[in-house]
Amino acid sequence: MTVSPSPLRTRAGTRRPDGGAVRVLVVGAEPSLSELLFLALRYEGWEVRGAENGAEAVQAARDFRPDVVVLDVQLPDTDGLSVLQRLRRDRAELPVLFLTARDAVEDRVAGLTAGGDDHVTKPFGLEDVVARLRGLVRRSGAGLERGGSLLVVGDLTLDEDSHEVTRGGRGIHLTATEFELLRFLMRNPRRVLSKAQILDRVWSYDFRGQANVVELYISYLRRKIDAGRTPMIHTRRGAGYLIRPGE
């Protein structure tokens, strides 16, 4: 499975030296965790491919040529350390971040000794994983930091650097949380985002609040973004919310 950045936005942050999207291979993560990882990495503007087991991982690494690999230690057909050795035979410099459910010191040492570049223990924060991947990509020389990020959906623009938001050329003042919610929606235009996905991304992976906080902040955004204009923020009953150009 491959997820590509939306053509309706441009992305600052870590890019390949040729300007292309960073490529991430995610191996062996549980389906629920994999979905969150894919969403978080897509949010970064990165291209993502998944592999369920070791054999798929080795083949995907040869075909996809990732810039960094997220590798679960526990795989259905083998263990992550064996997969790492096979990946290293093809590309000795490929950065690898290990995921493990175990927090024992010997497990971390085994992973790093085998050639892993970093290690996170489940459960973990998505921001932590993304930050570690950014660091691995930069240190490997596969990625560079770029500035000047502007998200555009229809006549709505959001500048990630200056935090300025305009619609139809008119400025809109948002609180910090409203800004993060709008940014998440605009990074995924025309894509229905569930309340759980929004909670995980905007209020952090470990947030345990009520889902009605999403409804509340969506209503705040609508008052500021859609008031007196063609609506851009839409509800899909029982599914979630999406943003699309006003029609």
For each residue, the residues with C-beta under 8 A, 3 or more apart:
1: 38 48 49 50
2: 47 48 49 64
3: 38 41 42 47 48
4: 21 47
5: 9 11 21 42 45 46 47
6: 9 187 188 189 190 191
7:
8: 152 153 189 190
9: 5 6 45 150 151 152 153 186 187 189
10: 149 150 151 152
11: 5 15 21 44 45 149
12: 145 146 147 148 149 160 161
13: 44 45 134 145 146 149
14: 22 44 46 134 137 138 143 144 145 146
15: 11 19 20 21 22 45 143 144 145 146
16: 19 20 21 22 23 67 142 143 144
17: 141 142 143 144
18:
19: 15 16 146
20: 15 16
21: 4 5 11 15 16 45 46 47
22: 14 15 16 44 45 46 47 67 68 137 142 143
23: 16 46 47 48 49 64 65 66 67 68
24: 41 46 47 48 49 66 67 68 69 70 133
25: 48 49 50 51 57 60 61 64 66 68 69 70
26: 29 34 37 38 41 48 49 50 51 69 70
27: 50 51 52 53 54 56 57 60 69 70 71 72 75 80 83
28: 51 52 53 54 57 71 72 74 75 76 80 99
29: 26 33 34 37 50 70 72 99
30: 33 34
31: 34 35
32: 35 36
33: 29 30 36 37 122
34: 26 29 30 31 37 38 50
35: 31 32 38 39
36: 32 33 39 40 126 197 200 205
37: 26 29 33 34 40 41 48 70 126 129
38: 1 3 26 34 35 41 42 48 50
39: 35 36 42 43 197 200 201
40: 36 37 43 44 126 127 129 130 201
41: 3 24 26 37 38 44 46 48 130 133
42: 3 5 38 39 45 46 48 187 188
43: 39 40 184 187 188 201
44: 11 13 14 22 40 41 130 134
45: 5 9 11 13 15 21 22 42 187
46: 5 14 21 22 23 24 41 42
47: 2 3 4 5 21 22 23 24
48: 1 2 3 23 24 25 26 37 38 41 42
49: 1 2 23 24 25 26 60 64 66
50: 1 25 26 27 29 34 38
51: 25 26 27 28 56 57 59 60
52: 27 28 56 76
53: 27 28 56 57 75 76 77 78
54: 27 28 57 58 75 77 78 80 82 83 86
55: 58 59 77
56: 27 51 52 53 59 60
57: 25 27 28 51 53 54 60 61 69 71 75 83 87
58: 54 55 61 62 83 86 87 90
59: 51 55 56 62 63
60: 25 27 49 51 56 57 63 64 66
61: 25 57 58 64 65 66 69 87 90 91 94
62: 58 59 65 90
63: 59 60
64: 2 23 25 49 60 61
65: 23 61 62
66: 23 24 25 49 60 61 69 94
67: 16 22 23 24 95 137 140 142 143
68: 22 23 24 25 94 95 96 97 133 136 137 140 142
69: 24 25 26 27 57 61 66 87 94 95 96 97
70: 24 25 26 27 29 37 97 99 129 133
71: 27 28 57 80 83 84 96 97 98 99 116
72: 27 28 29 75 80 98 99 100
73: 79 80 81 98 99 100 102 107 111
74: 28 79 80 100 101
75: 27 28 53 54 57 72 78 79 80 83
76: 28 52 53
77: 53 54 55
78: 53 54 75 82 83
79: 73 74 75 82 83
80: 27 28 54 71 72 73 74 75 83 84 98 100 111
81: 73 84 85 110 111 114
82: 54 78 79 85 86
83: 27 54 57 58 71 75 78 79 80 86 87
84: 71 80 81 87 88 96 111 114 115 116
85: 81 82 88 89 114 115
86: 54 58 82 83 89 90
87: 57 58 61 69 83 84 90 91 94 96
88: 84 85 91 92 94 115
89: 85 86 92
90: 58 61 62 86 87 94
91: 61 87 88 94
92: 88 89
93: 140
94: 61 66 68 69 87 88 90 91
95: 67 68 69 117 136 137 139 140 142
96: 68 69 71 84 87 115 116 117 118
97: 68 69 70 71 116 117 118 119 120 129 132 133 136
98: 71 72 73 80 111 116 118 119 120
99: 28 29 70 71 72 73 120 122 124
100: 72 73 74 80 103 107 108 111 119 120 121 122
101: 74 121 122
102: 73 107 121
103: 100 107 121
104: 107 108
105: 108 109
106: 109 110
107: 73 100 102 103 104 110 111
108: 100 104 105 111 112 119
109: 105 106 112 113
110: 81 106 107 113 114
111: 73 80 81 84 98 100 107 108 114 116 119
112: 108 109 115 116 117 119
113: 109 110
114: 81 84 85 110 111
115: 84 85 88 96 112
116: 71 84 96 97 98 111 112 119
117: 95 96 97 112 136
118: 96 97 98 132 135 136
119: 97 98 100 108 111 112 116
120: 97 98 99 100 124 128 129 132
121: 100 101 102 103 124
122: 33 99 100 101
123: 205 206
124: 99 120 121 128 129 205
125: 128 129 204 205 206
126: 36 37 40 129 130 200 201 204 205
127: 40 130 131 204 205
128: 120 124 125 131 132
129: 37 40 70 97 120 124 125 126 132 133
130: 40 41 44 126 127 133 134
131: 127 128 134 135
132: 97 118 120 128 129 135 136
133: 24 41 68 70 97 129 130 136 137
134: 13 14 44 130 131 137 138 143
135: 118 131 132 138 139
136: 68 95 97 117 118 132 133 139 140
137: 14 22 67 68 95 133 134 140 142 143
138: 14 134 135 141 143 144 145
139: 95 135 136
140: 67 68 93 95 136 137 143
141: 17 138
142: 16 17 22 67 68 95 137
143: 14 15 16 17 22 67 134 137 138 140
144: 14 15 16 17 138
145: 12 13 14 15 138
146: 12 13 14 15 19 149
147: 12 161
148: 12 161
149: 10 11 12 13 146 159 160 161
150: 9 10 157 158 159 160
151: 9 10 157 158 159 160 183 186 187
152: 8 9 10 156 157 158 186
153: 8 9 156 186 189 232 243 244 245
154: 232 244 245 246
155: 167 168 169 245 246
156: 152 153 165 166 167 186 225 232 243 245
157: 150 151 152 165 166 167
158: 150 151 152 164 165 179 182 183 186
159: 149 150 151 162 163 164 165
160: 12 149 150 151 163 183
161: 12 147 148 149
162: 159
163: 159 160 174 179
164: 158 159 171
165: 156 157 158 159 171 172 173 174 179 182
166: 156 157 169 170 171 172
167: 155 156 157 170 172 225 229
168: 155 229
169: 155 166
170: 166 167
171: 164 165 166
172: 165 166 167 224 225
173: 165 224
174: 163 165 178 179 182 221 224
175: 178 179 220
176: 179 180
177: 180 181 202 217
178: 174 175 181 182 217 220 221 224
179: 158 163 165 174 175 176 182 183
180: 176 177 183 184 202
181: 177 178 184 185 198 202 217 218 221
182: 158 165 174 178 179 185 186 221 225 243
183: 151 158 160 179 180 186 187
184: 43 180 181 187 188 193 198 201 202
185: 181 182 188 189 193 233 241 242 243
186: 9 151 152 153 156 158 182 183 189 243
187: 6 9 42 43 45 151 183 184
188: 6 42 43 184 185 191 193 242 243
189: 6 8 9 153 185 186 242 243 244 245
190: 6 8 242 243 244
191: 6 188 242
192: 236 239 240 241 242
193: 184 185 188 197 198 240 241 242
194: 197 198 239 240
195: 198 199 211 214 215 240
196: 199 200 211
197: 36 39 193 194 200 201 240
198: 181 184 193 194 195 201 202 203 214 240 241
199: 195 196 202 203 207 209 211 213 214
200: 36 39 126 196 197 203 204 205 207
201: 39 40 43 126 184 197 198
202: 177 180 181 184 198 199 217
203: 198 199 200 207 209 213
204: 125 126 127 200 207
205: 36 123 124 125 126 127 200
206: 123 125
207: 199 200 203 204
208:
209: 199 203 213
210: 213
211: 195 196 199 214 215
212: 215 216
213: 199 203 209 210 216 217
214: 195 198 199 211 217 218 241
215: 195 211 212 218 219
216: 212 213 219 220
217: 177 178 181 202 213 214 220 221
218: 181 214 215 221 222 233 235 241
219: 215 216 222 223
220: 175 178 216 217 223 224
221: 174 178 181 182 217 218 224 225 226 233
222: 218 219 225 226 227 231 233
223: 219 220 226 227
224: 172 173 174 178 220 221 227
225: 156 167 172 182 221 222 229 232 233
226: 221 222 223 229 230 231 232 233
227: 222 223 224
228:
229: 167 168 225 226 232 246
230: 226 246 247
231: 222 226 234 246
232: 153 154 156 225 226 229 243 244 245 246
233: 185 218 221 222 225 226 241 242 243
234: 231 241 242 243 244
235: 218 240 241
236: 192 239 240 241 242
237:
238:
239: 192 194 236
240: 192 193 194 195 197 198 235 236
241: 185 192 193 198 214 218 233 234 235 236
242: 185 188 189 190 191 192 193 233 234 236
243: 153 156 182 185 186 188 189 190 232 233 234
244: 153 154 189 190 232 234 247
245: 153 154 155 156 189 232
246: 154 155 229 230 231 232
247: 230 244
